[in-house]
Amino acid sequence: MRVEKEKKSLSVNRAWLYVLLGGGLEIVWATGFKYEAIPSLIVLIALLVSFDLIIRAATVIPIGTVYAVFAGMGTIGTTVVEGVMEGGILPLKVVVILFLLLCIIGLKTTSKGGKV
């Protein structure tokens, strides 16, 4: 006879933590595609873990919100990293990035955290 473990349901706060961690790891793997300073193994691990985290978060938070925040974090983070590595960011790009950040915060604050 096989005994199955009860699955713990993921809290909304934990799901948002997963989205944030997944977004941070997206910055690592996306940056690793361009810059050789990040080893390929690290890029692969970051890629797999980031997607695992957003898949788990999407069981609690609407998938559209999860993916928008995840992709937005990756966009902002990789742009900042590129600005540091390349020596600067155009002012218009900063304005667009700040607008994107405002939209991400708006998604977070308007999300009910339930399934769609």
Secondary structure, 3 states (H helix, E strand, C coil): CCCCCCCCCCCHHHHHHHHHHHHHHHHHHHHHHHCCCCCHHHHHHHHHHHHHHHHHHCCCCCHHHHHHHHHHHHHHHHHHHHHHHHCCCCHHHHHHHHHHHHHHHHHHHHCCCCCC
